[in-house]
């Protein structure tokens, strides 16, 4: 399995009913991610989101 690099996306929409949010990455691609797959960053800012896509 090839792992994609970790990026700091921006959250565009939140769907609490389905426990997911729409994320936009630096290359302007957009993907829905489940809350369980999203982790907060602690290095620069507490509000930075990190999403893992495989």
N, CA, C and O atoms as a DFTB+ gen file, in Angstrom:
216 C
 N C O
     1  1       0.840      -1.174       0.000
     2  2       0.000       0.000       0.000
     3  2       0.889       1.242       0.000
     4  3       1.833       1.333       0.785
     5  1       0.593       2.182      -0.865
     6  2       1.331       3.436      -0.937
     7  2       0.604       4.470      -0.097
     8  3      -0.585       4.718      -0.297
     9  1       1.318       5.071       0.841
    10  2       0.714       6.096       1.685
    11  2       0.937       7.461       1.060
    12  3       2.036       7.774       0.602
    13  1      -0.104       8.263       1.044
    14  2       0.009       9.627       0.539
    15  2       0.601      10.502       1.638
    16  3       0.441      10.199       2.820
    17  1       1.279      11.576       1.267
    18  2       1.845      12.461       2.289
    19  2       0.754      13.142       3.103
    20  3      -0.372      13.320       2.638
    21  1       1.105      13.511       4.307
    22  2       0.180      14.176       5.214
    23  2       0.067      15.654       4.839
    24  3       1.080      16.335       4.687
    25  1      -1.145      16.142       4.692
    26  2      -1.385      17.535       4.329
    27  2      -2.272      18.179       5.379
    28  3      -2.994      17.485       6.095
    29  1      -2.225      19.481       5.474
    30  2      -3.084      20.220       6.391
    31  2      -4.234      20.824       5.592
    32  3      -4.080      21.900       5.014
    33  1      -5.378      20.152       5.548
    34  2      -6.517      20.645       4.764
    35  2      -7.319      21.694       5.507
    36  3      -7.152      21.893       6.711
    37  1      -8.197      22.363       4.766
    38  2      -9.138      23.317       5.339
    39  2     -10.515      22.662       5.322
    40  3     -10.915      22.076       4.315
    41  1     -11.229      22.760       6.417
    42  2     -12.568      22.180       6.506
    43  2     -13.570      23.135       5.860
    44  3     -13.670      24.296       6.258
    45  1     -14.318      22.642       4.855
    46  2     -15.289      23.466       4.142
    47  2     -16.707      23.277       4.662
    48  3     -17.450      24.247       4.811
    49  1     -17.086      22.029       4.938
    50  2     -18.438      21.713       5.408
    51  2     -18.364      20.614       6.452
    52  3     -17.478      19.760       6.409
    53  1     -19.299      20.641       7.388
    54  2     -19.397      19.604       8.407
    55  2     -20.777      18.976       8.326
    56  3     -21.788      19.678       8.308
    57  1     -20.812      17.653       8.279
    58  2     -22.060      16.892       8.279
    59  2     -22.081      16.064       9.564
    60  3     -21.587      14.937       9.599
    61  1     -22.662      16.643      10.619
    62  2     -22.657      15.967      11.914
    63  2     -23.520      14.716      11.909
    64  3     -23.212      13.762      12.623
    65  1     -24.596      14.693      11.122
    66  2     -25.462      13.511      11.065
    67  2     -24.710      12.278      10.574
    68  3     -24.936      11.171      11.062
    69  1     -23.819      12.475       9.611
    70  2     -23.051      11.360       9.051
    71  2     -21.622      11.320       9.589
    72  3     -20.811      10.502       9.153
    73  1     -21.318      12.203      10.535
    74  2     -20.009      12.278      11.195
    75  2     -18.858      12.369      10.192
    76  3     -17.924      11.568      10.214
    77  1     -18.956      13.377       9.306
    78  2     -17.902      13.581       8.321
    79  2     -17.790      15.065       7.997
    80  3     -18.686      15.849       8.309
    81  1     -16.687      15.439       7.371
    82  2     -16.539      16.822       6.916
    83  2     -15.842      16.838       5.556
    84  3     -15.079      15.937       5.210
    85  1     -16.134      17.894       4.803
    86  2     -15.537      18.085       3.484
    87  2     -14.257      18.885       3.663
    88  3     -14.271      19.983       4.219
    89  1     -13.152      18.325       3.188
    90  2     -11.848      18.956       3.340
    91  2     -11.290      19.367       1.992
    92  3     -11.420      18.639       1.009
    93  1     -10.663      20.546       1.948
    94  2      -9.964      21.007       0.733
    95  2      -8.470      21.034       1.041
    96  3      -8.026      21.590       2.046
    97  1      -7.711      20.412       0.139
    98  2      -6.265      20.316       0.305
    99  2      -5.552      21.411      -0.481
   100  3      -6.172      22.155      -1.241
   101  1      -4.236      21.496      -0.284
   102  2      -3.421      22.539      -0.912
   103  2      -3.512      22.522      -2.436
   104  3      -3.382      23.570      -3.069
   105  1      -3.734      21.346      -3.036
   106  2      -3.836      21.254      -4.496
   107  2      -5.265      21.507      -4.986
   108  3      -5.572      21.270      -6.154
   109  1      -6.132      21.986      -4.098
   110  2      -7.538      22.318      -4.351
   111  2      -8.434      21.090      -4.543
   112  3      -9.592      21.232      -4.936
   113  1      -7.923      19.908      -4.276
   114  2      -8.778      18.716      -4.309
   115  2      -9.643      18.709      -3.046
   116  3      -9.239      19.218      -2.001
   117  1     -10.828      18.128      -3.160
   118  2     -11.765      18.086      -2.044
   119  2     -12.215      16.653      -1.810
   120  3     -12.524      15.925      -2.754
   121  1     -12.249      16.253      -0.543
   122  2     -12.657      14.899      -0.170
   123  2     -13.450      14.950       1.123
   124  3     -13.176      15.763       2.006
   125  1     -14.445      14.062       1.223
   126  2     -15.167      13.879       2.476
   127  2     -14.356      12.926       3.344
   128  3     -13.869      11.904       2.861
   129  1     -14.209      13.259       4.627
   130  2     -13.494      12.404       5.571
   131  2     -14.344      12.196       6.808
   132  3     -14.991      13.122       7.299
   133  1     -14.335      10.970       7.305
   134  2     -15.044      10.675       8.543
   135  2     -14.310      11.299       9.720
   136  3     -13.083      11.403       9.711
   137  1     -15.068      11.715      10.740
   138  2     -14.462      12.310      11.926
   139  2     -13.398      11.395      12.525
   140  3     -12.371      11.877      13.004
   141  1     -13.630      10.078      12.506
   142  2     -12.691       9.137      13.118
   143  2     -11.346       9.110      12.394
   144  3     -10.353       8.661      12.967
   145  1     -11.292       9.583      11.140
   146  2     -10.057       9.581      10.361
   147  2      -9.338      10.926      10.379
   148  3      -8.312      11.092       9.720
   149  1      -9.865      11.874      11.122
   150  2      -9.286      13.219      11.182
   151  2      -8.641      13.416      12.548
   152  3      -9.229      13.096      13.581
   153  1      -7.429      13.946      12.531
   154  2      -6.682      14.155      13.763
   155  2      -6.238      15.604      13.842
   156  3      -5.841      16.196      12.839
   157  1      -6.305      16.168      15.029
   158  2      -5.876      17.556      15.225
   159  2      -4.362      17.631      15.338
   160  3      -3.718      16.749      15.905
   161  1      -3.814      18.698      14.787
   162  2      -2.393      18.946      14.923
   163  2      -2.111      19.636      16.245
   164  3      -2.970      20.338      16.778
   165  1      -0.918      19.442      16.774
   166  2      -0.565      20.072      18.041
   167  2       0.714      20.888      17.933
   168  3       1.148      21.481      18.920
   169  1       1.321      20.929      16.761
   170  2       2.603      21.606      16.625
   171  2       2.434      23.112      16.497
   172  3       2.917      23.858      17.349
   173  1       1.759      23.573      15.451
   174  2       1.659      25.009      15.198
   175  2       0.381      25.610      15.772
   176  3       0.403      26.708      16.328
   177  1      -0.721      24.897      15.640
   178  2      -2.012      25.469      16.009
   179  2      -2.961      24.349      16.425
   180  3      -3.016      23.311      15.766
   181  1      -3.687      24.542      17.480
   182  2      -4.619      23.527      17.959
   183  2      -5.769      23.305      16.991
   184  3      -6.423      22.264      17.059
   185  1      -6.039      24.237      16.099
   186  2      -7.179      24.131      15.204
   187  2      -6.810      23.595      13.822
   188  3      -7.664      23.527      12.938
   189  1      -5.566      23.219      13.631
   190  2      -5.147      22.643      12.359
   191  2      -5.665      21.218      12.260
   192  3      -5.522      20.439      13.203
   193  1      -6.260      20.870      11.136
   194  2      -6.767      19.516      10.923
   195  2      -5.802      18.733      10.058
   196  3      -5.230      19.265       9.106
   197  1      -5.628      17.478      10.390
   198  2      -4.836      16.584       9.563
   199  2      -5.716      15.403       9.208
   200  3      -6.287      14.767      10.093
   201  1      -5.830      15.106       7.944
   202  2      -6.656      13.974       7.515
   203  2      -5.769      12.942       6.846
   204  3      -4.824      13.277       6.132
   205  1      -6.086      11.706       7.086
   206  2      -5.344      10.616       6.489
   207  2      -6.222       9.929       5.464
   208  3      -7.312       9.465       5.801
   209  1      -5.774       9.851       4.213
   210  2      -6.499       9.167       3.143
   211  2      -5.608       8.070       2.601
   212  3      -4.438       8.307       2.300
   213  1      -6.143       6.891       2.477
   214  2      -5.369       5.767       1.940
   215  2      -6.038       5.234       0.711
   216  3      -5.546       4.283       0.103
